[in-house]
């Protein structure tokens, strides 16, 4: 298992990790919009830039805004 946070993560791997965490891609343009339907009936929206690689600092900010822990993301990232 990789415990190091990705520095320049390929966008498709990042999307697969978010899909593993229950997100669905709802729109792709200059940004990629994802949405997760939570068990309590709430929804968690997320927007990530449509770049070939996502910088580590950008990814950390996205995780913070979506309420996803670093460890939770790394576990999903290592699965894909």
C-alpha positions in Angstrom: 0.0 0.0 0.0 1.2 3.4 -0.9 1.1 5.8 2.1 2.6 8.6 0.1 0.1 11.2 -1.2 0.3 11.5 -5.0 2.0 14.6 -6.2 0.9 14.6 -9.9 -1.9 12.1 -9.9 -3.3 11.1 -13.4 -6.9 12.4 -13.7 -8.4 9.1 -14.7 -6.9 7.4 -11.6 -8.2 10.2 -9.4 -11.7 9.8 -10.9 -11.6 6.0 -10.4 -10.6 6.5 -6.8 -13.6 8.9 -6.3 -15.9 6.4 -8.0 -14.6 3.7 -5.6 -15.6 6.1 -2.8 -19.2 6.3 -4.2 -19.0 9.3 -6.5 -20.5 9.5 -10.0 -19.3 11.7 -12.8 -22.3 13.9 -13.7 -20.6 16.4 -16.1 -17.3 16.9 -17.9 -16.2 20.2 -19.4 -13.4 22.5 -18.2 -14.1 20.9 -14.8 -15.4 17.5 -13.9 -18.5 17.5 -11.6 -19.0 14.5 -9.4 -21.8 13.7 -7.0 -22.2 11.2 -4.2 -25.6 10.2 -2.7 -25.0 9.6 1.0 -26.8 7.0 3.1 -28.6 9.7 5.1 -30.2 11.2 2.0 -27.7 14.1 1.6 -25.6 14.7 -1.4 -21.9 15.5 -1.6 -21.0 17.5 -4.8 -17.4 17.8 -5.9 -15.7 19.7 -8.7 -12.2 18.9 -9.9 -10.3 20.6 -12.8 -10.1 18.8 -16.1 -6.3 18.5 -16.3 -4.2 15.5 -17.3 -2.6 15.5 -13.9 -3.9 16.8 -10.5 -1.4 18.5 -8.2 -1.1 17.2 -4.7 -2.1 20.5 -3.2 -5.2 20.7 -5.4 -6.2 17.2 -4.5 -5.8 17.9 -0.7 -8.0 20.9 -1.1 -10.7 18.9 -2.9 -10.6 16.2 -0.2 -11.0 18.8 2.5 -14.0 20.4 0.8 -15.6 17.0 0.2 -15.0 15.8 3.8 -12.8 12.9 2.7 -9.9 11.9 4.9 -6.4 11.5 3.4 -6.3 7.9 4.5 -9.7 7.1 3.0 -8.6 8.6 -0.3 -5.3 6.8 -0.3 -7.0 3.5 0.4 -9.3 4.0 -2.6 -6.4 5.3 -4.8 -4.4 2.2 -4.1 -7.4 0.0 -5.1 -7.6 1.3 -8.6 
